[in-house]
Amino acid sequence: GDSWGIFTFLCAALCNLPALPALNCSEELGAGQSIQQTYDLTRYLEHQLRTLAGTYLNYLGPPFNEPDFNPPRLARAERVPSATVDLDLWRGLTDNARLAANYRAYSRLLCYLRVLDGQVGTAELRHRLAHFCASLQGLVLSIGGVMSSLGYPLPAGPAAPPARPPRAPAAPNDFLKKMDDFWLLKELQTWLWRSAKDFNRLKKKVPPAVVTLRLEARGF
Amino acid sequence: MARRGAGTPFLLQLSLLLLLPLGGTLGCASVTVSPPIVPLGSAVTASCTVQRELCQGLEPGRVRISWMLDNKPVAGSQRQGPGGTEVSNLTLPRFNHTQARLFCCVEWNGTKQRIGMAEIRAGYPPAKPLNLSCILNLGDYGLTCQWQQGTDSHLPTSVVLKCTGSRAQAVTGCTPRGGHSHCTVPRRLLQLYRQMEIWVSATNALGTAESEHLRIDPMDVAKLDPPTLQSIQSIPFQTDCIALAWDVAWGTEHMELQCELRYRAPEDPAWALVTGIMGQAGTAQRCGFLFGTLYRFQMRCRRSSASALASWSEWSPGRNYTTHEKAPTGKLDAWWGAQPAGARGQLEVQLRWKAPRQQEANGRVLGYRVSLSPRRRGRDPPTICNTTHTQCNFSVPAATRRVYLSAYNAAGESAPTEVILLERTGQPLAGLRAVPGGERSLWVHWEAPLAPVTAYILEWQRVAAEPGHCSACWQMEHDGAATTALIQDGIEPFQCYNISLYPLYEGTVGVPVHTTAYSQQKAPSHAPKLHLKRISKSEAELCWEPLPVEVQNGFITSYTIFWASSITNVASATVNPSLSSFAIQGLKPSTLYKVHIMASTAAGSTNGTSLTLVTTVLDDSEIQFLFLSLGLVFVGLMVLLICFQKNERMKEQLWPSVPDPANSSLGKWVPTAVPQEPLQLLASREPGPAAISTVTVLEGEPGKQPGKEHPALAAAPPALPRPYVRQEGPGEPVQYARVGGAGYRGQRLLPEPAPRFYENLRVRGDGGGGGDWAFLEEPPATFPLLQGLRLGGAEELHE
């Protein structure tokens, strides 16, 4: 309804920011190094999310912070880009498609996170969320950089929420809202985990001249 | 201005503000300086515009504008300006002050008044900041950058750190506080894992300067914490490998790290480094460690994907681990001495050996075992010695040729080393010599042997008064072809060592050869004490005890004796060190000499204490001769004396005896018969025994009789002189003098020629007269004796 419209508006406003010509940055580095940096950033975000999720779930309170809390997926949570796609299917995609999917997913996830940031109560959480959002934004930009250095075109425009059917209303009550947040974090975790694998694979594919240095440094 | 009460300060300020521009003197002139901030040393132009109407109290006539720069007057050019104003322009060609005030002044009531002021500042454009470097703090992900300010520009400068991410829009990262040259960019402006451009920009009124742009990924300059070593184990067991486990530092778990491990045993000179360890793995294995040794392990990590800018973390806190022990390996160096002893054909053996090296000991050696046969399974051989020392003295049957030595530790016993007790009958080596190799070492050289040698044994003992036995002062040289060896154990400088070399042949040990050496020599601790053995007129013989070995500090090369007196120069003589006495020749007799001895080694000399000696005046022989001659002379004199005593004639010659006049022949003489009465008288009468005992010369009255005298001669007529004849009669005393009462006129000299010396008085025949005798009547008084001689007759007459 109205809240959804406001949300959409906010998202659109906020999400335009990452789409600014981030590509104007002069990436003189080779594709190999950008991939490596993106991979490192993904790992970093994974690590940050662990801490953030712990703090946030504690903030949400029980039952969300219980380790064995494993709720079924509600239909309404589908607005968050789901990472639970068939892995074979995923691997079957081209590099371009995967990168594009990553780019879109993270842009939307960033939107949602920013909304979350605006609503959170404690200063510590706000600080952590701000930190995480900054890093996530960096990731989106990095992926854009990788795509351009590999010669792929950027996905057109942010994946706007209007793509989703507006039938999922805003959370009617507090509990369901918390549920939404829980699933947001969970999806984020899965996305990051999969992206790390993607970039690792990509690193090996990219011209070995650039990446060999890295592999040798890491092997025995 | 009127002083209002404190109650209306605001109104006062307001009124001041209103009044000043209207009526004040400041409103009448305006000073403009262009430019107000100039580079140091450049020209400045200023102009002062005076409006007469606005200035009250000015003197009529032309106003004269003058300039003052701080306190110094400067000249400007004045002209009429538009609208009845006076304008004065001033150009300062070289403005050298960093800050100065320029005043525009006019004559006012006879004094110069400042009516306008402008402040001029000068300086340099800002200097380029240098050496920009940044570090990312993993705690708050703030990027701290620091740089070096350039030279001071004397103008207020604002410094700012700028950074730009991928948006290519420079934003101010951070502003340093105060005069600091570092500041921290917050996380929200950073782009992690992406290139950023960072630089410092300094701006003042004269320009802007930028430092070198730093293009970095903030994560590359992150300061990592070191990993923590968790556990170390010996895996698999009984090998020389260990397995390590560690945890990476908190905050770096997501990073791909490459790590380095270093380890060291305390006796190792340097760390052993292992590189290329994956930080994420958490475990690693490494082999090649010694058994039973304490090792110290440390690790550090770095981002493996980082560029060259990334630095290593600090080394983690060390962790100690002692590898497990194993039975000792290898053979022990052993040396022995054997003597037959006891009646039952026993052999006394002193066996010595060296402790195994760390690589062979495989742990801490607990003890050593000596036995007669090697260890066989199941049976423990009889143990002769079980000791923790590296030597053992024991007795074995004389026929024993082999003993077995093994070392054991907590993990087991080593394979026994066979020690064959060979006899010392082999060929000795030649040409053994030892030279110093340092302060505490000796190089030993010898000639190559004729027969092949399996090993050499070198022994060294300190040469001292009480010989101690050093059981560890030996070493084995395993190279049979060597002709030189270095001794370093237990060699002290300034000590004499006796070095022996034994060649070990196949079936025998060679007879040892010996030599002595010092590793370092110095002057002796003191010189020997001189004693005087014998001294004479021109030579003195000195003797001394040779120095004991402990005091020598080196081989004595010579002794030098110095002697000097107050009149001669110092003379010296060098003596062979084997001698211990010396005779100094050519001394002057009866002189005081100071002598001392100097003992010299190759490395110095020591002087002894001075001995004072006085040479004799005469030689011994001379003295003896002198004494002998004196003695003889004395004896001769004694003999002479005795002879003299005995021999009268000699005595007479030398000491004639003066006869006693009473006993002389003169006393027996009597006066001769003079043909005169007196004589007859004399003959007729018996001479009475008249003896005169005393004679007194009287000068008294005639007729007075002296009291004491013999009452014989008073008033007697003067007797006729008559010669005296010796009376041969016993007991007839000799009469010497006549006591004459009267007519004694005392003594007087004979006026007439006196009788000659020793001449008897001649008696004239004619008596009574004669000119010979003036007082013939009386005997001449001057010859009392003579008178006495004549008196004898007179007395008789009188009696």
Contacts between the chains, C-beta under 8 A, distances in Angstrom:
chain1	res1	chain2	res2	distance
A	20	B	167	7.1
A	21	B	167	7.9
A	22	B	166	5.5
A	22	B	167	6.9
A	24	B	166	7.5
A	24	B	167	7.2
A	24	B	168	5.4
A	25	B	165	7.2
A	25	B	166	3.1
A	25	B	167	6.9
A	25	B	168	6.0
A	25	B	194	8.0
A	25	B	195	7.9
A	26	B	168	7.4
A	27	B	166	7.9
A	27	B	195	7.5
A	29	B	195	6.8
A	36	B	305	5.2
A	37	B	193	4.4
A	37	B	194	6.4
A	37	B	217	6.7
A	37	B	305	7.8
A	38	B	193	7.2
A	40	B	193	5.2
A	40	B	219	6.9
A	40	B	255	7.2
A	40	B	256	7.2
A	40	B	305	5.9
A	41	B	192	6.5
A	41	B	193	3.9
A	41	B	194	7.9
A	43	B	254	4.3
A	43	B	255	7.1
A	43	B	256	7.5
A	44	B	192	6.6
A	44	B	193	6.8
A	44	B	219	7.8
A	44	B	254	5.3
A	44	B	255	7.6
A	46	B	254	6.1
A	47	B	253	6.0
A	47	B	254	3.4
A	130	B	188	6.7
A	131	B	141	7.1
A	131	B	187	5.9
A	131	B	188	7.9
A	134	B	187	6.6
A	134	B	188	5.6
A	134	B	190	7.8
A	135	B	192	6.2
A	138	B	191	5.2
A	138	B	192	6.0
A	138	B	193	6.7
A	138	B	194	6.1
A	141	B	166	5.7
A	141	B	191	7.5
A	141	B	194	7.1
A	142	B	193	6.7
A	142	B	194	6.3
A	145	B	166	7.3
A	145	B	194	7.7
A	214	B	304	7.3
A	214	B	305	5.7
A	217	B	258	6.0
A	217	B	304	4.9
A	217	B	305	7.6
A	218	B	256	6.4
A	218	B	258	6.5
A	218	B	278	6.6
A	218	B	304	4.9
A	218	B	305	8.0
A	219	B	276	7.5
A	220	B	276	5.1
A	220	B	277	8.0
A	220	B	278	7.7
